[in-house]
Amino acid sequence: MRDYVARSDLGESADRYCGSQAVAADYDVLFAENVRVLSPEGNPVAVLVRGKIPRDVAQAGYEVFRTIREAPRNRFVATIGQRAPKVVRRDGTISKTSFITDAMLKSLGLLDASSAIIGFMDRYARRPFCRKTAFNMDHPELFERAMPFIRRVDEIFAEFMPERRAAQMAKIEATVPDWVIPNTAFTTVTVNRNYPTRYHKDAGDLKEGFGVMSVLRAGHYSGGYFVMPRYRVAFNVGNADVLLADVHQWHGNTRLRGIPNTYERISCVFYYREEMFRCGTADQELVRARGRQIGAPLYD
């Protein structure tokens, strides 16, 4: 593992990248080997780890995650490059909710893209109770088949970013086990398929932790590079590689190039949702879901 100190740090001027699609002009160096990238001040930016996941473990994960198909209808900046657009009803009034339509996805060439969350979720306004995701409710056997892959990624996290992983484990230990992916530092996984996100910063994950991602690939394509424009670096994450990155900096992917329906790029993002330690037990959350009054605070 070699260290690379970034030659550039754009600081706040990198904000101009928000919502744009990553392109080759946004980086000076493309890494495809084991590397630890540091900021000019020596802070960790990203670590690319190759060849640490056994082939059979990766294949089992791929077979599970490729079954997950859900259009990215609520990821506005990452998908269309702007905040949630206002939706005008037929009567001319403005809806309080909005979503990305098929027409938007088609115009961006993303009809084949999907993004879904598995594992566990904390409370938010529309669903003010902690819960299993729909995937875990409907397919517990598939989630269990993916567990060796998830645990191996977590082991790599512990090996190459021990201090950040320890910070997540401190939260895990303070969290009701009902909402923890067993024997890992994670509560939740976002599974993206053929989805080259625009520049965005992750939200809702533990800030003291670190971004953890692995890619599972099939077929032939080019592109899909993970770009961090603030430091002008990019990563070609190969099959079953693991990328640890500061996802609270702007990051996105270059477009995928290949013959449609002949390839898959599945990126799995593993994290701890920052409010999960405030959840009650599964039984307590069920009682809350049944009896919560409209307007009550999410957390007491």
C-alpha positions in Angstrom: 0.0 0.0 0.0 1.6 3.2 -1.1 0.8 6.7 0.1 -0.1 9.5 -2.3 -0.3 13.1 -1.1 -2.8 15.1 -3.2 -1.1 18.0 -5.0 -4.3 20.1 -5.0 -6.9 21.1 -2.4 -9.6 23.3 -3.9 -11.3 23.9 -0.5 -14.7 25.6 -0.7 -14.2 26.4 -4.4 -15.0 22.7 -5.0 -18.7 23.6 -4.2 -19.0 24.6 -7.8 -19.1 20.9 -8.7 -22.4 20.3 -6.9 -24.8 18.5 -9.1 -22.6 18.2 -12.2 -21.6 15.0 -13.9 -18.0 13.9 -13.2 -15.8 14.1 -16.3 -12.1 13.4 -17.0 -11.2 17.1 -16.7 -12.1 17.0 -13.0 -9.1 14.8 -12.0 -5.4 14.7 -12.6 -4.7 11.2 -11.3 -6.7 8.0 -11.8 -5.8 5.1 -9.4 -6.4 1.5 -10.2 -4.0 0.0 -7.6 -3.7 -0.2 -3.8 -3.2 3.3 -2.6 -3.8 5.6 0.3 -4.6 9.2 -0.7 -3.9 11.9 1.8 -4.8 15.6 1.7 -1.9 18.1 1.5 -2.2 18.4 5.3 -1.9 14.6 5.7 -5.6 13.8 6.5 -7.1 10.7 5.0 -9.0 11.2 1.8 -9.5 7.7 0.4 -8.0 4.2 0.5 -8.4 1.8 -2.4 -8.0 -1.9 -1.4 -7.8 -4.6 -4.1 -7.9 -8.3 -4.0 -9.0 -8.8 -0.4 -12.5 -10.4 -1.0 -12.6 -14.1 -2.0 -14.1 -14.7 -5.3 -16.9 -17.0 -4.0 -17.9 -14.4 -1.3 -18.0 -11.7 -4.0 -20.1 -13.8 -6.3 -22.6 -14.6 -3.6 -23.0 -10.9 -2.9 -23.4 -10.1 -6.6 -26.1 -12.7 -7.0 -28.1 -11.1 -4.2 -27.5 -7.5 -4.9 -28.3 -7.7 -8.7 -31.9 -8.7 -7.8 -32.5 -5.3 -6.2 -34.1 -2.9 -8.7 -35.6 0.4 -7.6 -35.4 3.6 -9.6 -33.6 6.5 -7.8 -36.7 8.6 -7.5 -35.7 10.5 -4.3 -32.0 11.1 -4.9 -32.3 14.5 -6.5 -28.8 16.1 -6.5 -27.1 12.7 -7.2 -29.5 12.0 -10.1 -30.7 15.2 -11.7 -28.2 17.7 -10.2 -30.6 19.9 -8.2 -32.8 19.8 -5.2 -36.3 18.4 -5.3 -38.2 20.2 -8.0 -41.7 21.5 -7.3 -44.5 19.4 -8.6 -47.5 21.3 -10.0 -50.8 19.4 -9.6 -53.4 19.5 -12.4 -55.4 22.1 -10.4 -52.3 24.4 -10.4 -51.4 23.9 -6.7 -47.9 22.9 -5.6 -47.5 19.5 -4.1 -45.5 19.2 -0.9 -43.8 16.0 -2.2 -41.8 15.4 -5.4 -40.1 12.6 -7.1 -37.9 11.9 -10.1 -40.1 10.7 -13.0 -39.4 8.1 -15.7 -39.2 11.0 -18.2 -36.4 12.6 -16.2 -34.6 9.3 -16.0 -35.0 8.7 -19.7 -33.7 12.1 -20.6 -30.5 11.4 -18.6 -30.1 7.9 -20.0 -30.8 6.4 -16.5 -33.9 4.2 -17.1 -31.7 1.2 -16.3 -30.3 2.7 -13.1 -31.5 1.7 -9.7 -30.7 2.7 -6.1 -32.2 1.0 -3.0 -31.5 0.7 0.7 -31.3 -2.5 2.6 -30.6 -3.2 6.3 -32.3 -0.8 8.7 -33.6 2.7 8.7 -34.1 5.4 11.4 -37.1 7.7 11.8 -38.0 10.5 9.4 -41.1 12.6 8.8 -43.0 10.2 6.5 -42.1 7.1 8.5 -41.5 8.2 12.0 -40.3 4.9 13.4 -37.2 2.8 13.1 -37.6 -0.3 11.0 -36.3 -3.0 8.7 -36.1 -2.0 5.1 -38.6 -3.6 2.7 -35.9 -5.8 1.3 -35.1 -7.3 4.7 -38.8 -7.8 5.4 -39.5 -9.5 2.1 -36.2 -11.3 1.5 -34.5 -12.2 4.8 -32.9 -15.3 3.2 -31.3 -13.2 0.5 -29.9 -10.8 3.1 -28.4 -13.7 5.0 -26.7 -14.9 1.8 -25.1 -11.5 1.4 -23.8 -11.5 5.0 -20.3 -13.1 4.3 -19.7 -10.3 1.8 -20.8 -7.5 4.1 -18.7 -8.9 7.0 -15.6 -9.2 4.8 -16.0 -5.6 3.7 -16.2 -4.6 7.4 -13.0 -6.6 8.1 -11.2 -4.6 5.4 -12.6 -1.4 6.9 -11.2 -2.4 10.3 -7.8 -3.3 8.8 -7.2 -0.1 6.8 -9.1 2.5 8.7 -9.1 1.3 12.3 -9.7 4.6 14.0 -12.7 5.5 11.9 -14.1 2.0 12.3 -13.7 2.2 16.0 -15.8 5.4 16.0 -18.6 3.6 14.3 -18.3 0.6 16.6 -18.8 3.0 19.6 -22.1 3.9 18.1 -23.0 0.3 17.3 -22.4 -0.6 20.9 -24.8 2.1 22.0 -27.5 0.9 19.5 -30.2 -1.6 20.1 -29.1 -4.8 18.3 -32.4 -5.0 16.4 -31.0 -2.2 14.1 -27.5 -3.4 13.6 -26.1 -5.6 10.8 -24.7 -8.4 13.0 -20.9 -8.4 13.7 -20.3 -5.3 11.6 -19.9 -1.5 12.0 -23.0 -1.0 9.8 -26.7 -0.5 10.1 -27.5 0.1 6.4 -26.3 -0.6 2.8 -27.2 1.5 -0.3 -27.1 -0.7 -3.4 -26.7 1.2 -6.7 -26.9 -0.5 -10.1 -25.6 1.2 -13.3 -26.0 4.5 -11.5 -23.3 7.1 -12.2 -24.2 9.6 -9.5 -23.6 13.4 -10.0 -21.5 15.2 -7.5 -23.0 15.1 -4.1 -22.1 14.8 -0.4 -23.5 11.9 1.6 -26.0 12.8 4.4 -27.5 10.9 7.3 -24.4 8.7 7.9 -22.1 9.0 11.0 -19.7 11.8 10.4 -17.1 10.4 12.7 -17.0 7.3 10.6 -15.9 6.9 7.0 -17.4 6.0 3.7 -17.1 2.3 2.8 -17.9 1.1 -0.7 -17.4 -2.0 -2.8 -18.1 -2.6 -6.5 -19.3 -5.9 -8.1 -19.0 -6.0 -11.9 -20.2 -8.1 -14.7 -19.8 -7.8 -18.5 -17.6 -5.1 -20.2 -17.9 -1.4 -19.8 -15.7 1.6 -19.3 -16.0 4.6 -17.0 -17.8 4.6 -13.7 -14.7 6.2 -12.1 -15.2 7.5 -8.6 -14.0 11.1 -8.6 -13.2 13.5 -5.8 -12.7 16.9 -7.5 -11.6 18.8 -4.4 -8.4 16.8 -4.5 -8.5 16.1 -8.3 -8.2 12.3 -7.8 -10.3 9.5 -9.2 -10.5 5.7 -8.6 -11.2 2.9 -11.0 -12.8 0.5 -8.5 -12.5 -3.1 -9.9 -14.6 -6.1 -9.2 -14.8 -6.8 -5.4 -12.4 -4.0 -4.6 -13.1 -1.8 -1.5 -12.9 1.9 -1.5 -12.8 3.8 1.8 -13.4 7.5 1.1 -14.4 10.7 2.8 -17.9 10.9 1.4 -18.6 14.2 3.1 -16.5 15.7 0.3 -18.0 16.2 -3.2 -17.9 12.9 -5.1 -19.5 11.4 -8.1 -19.0 8.9 -11.0 -18.1 9.4 -14.6 -20.7 7.9 -17.0 -20.7 4.3 -17.9 -19.9 3.3 -21.5 -20.9 0.0 -22.9 -23.5 -1.9 -24.9 -26.8 -1.6 -23.1 -28.0 -4.7 -21.2 -24.6 -6.4 -21.4 -23.0 -5.2 -18.2 -23.7 -4.4 -14.6 -21.9 -2.2 -12.1 -23.3 -2.7 -8.7 -21.8 -0.4 -6.0 -22.6 -1.1 -2.4 -22.2 1.7 0.1 -22.0 0.6 3.8 -22.6 3.0 6.7 -24.1 3.7 10.1 -27.1 5.9 10.1 -26.3 8.6 12.6 -29.6 8.5 14.5 -30.0 4.8 15.0 -28.6 4.9 18.5 -31.8 6.8 19.5 -34.1 4.0 18.3 -36.0 1.9 20.8 -36.4 -1.9 20.5 -38.3 -3.3 17.6 -41.3 -3.8 19.9 -41.1 -0.2 21.1 -40.9 1.1 17.6 -43.9 -0.9 16.6 -45.9 0.6 19.4 -44.7 4.0 18.4 -45.8 3.4 14.7 -49.3 2.4 15.8 -49.9 5.2 18.3 -47.9 8.2 17.3 -49.8 11.5 17.1 -49.4 13.7 14.0 -46.9 16.5 14.8 -45.1 14.7 17.6 -41.3 15.0 17.6 -39.3 12.3 15.9 -37.2 11.7 19.1 -38.1 12.6 22.7 
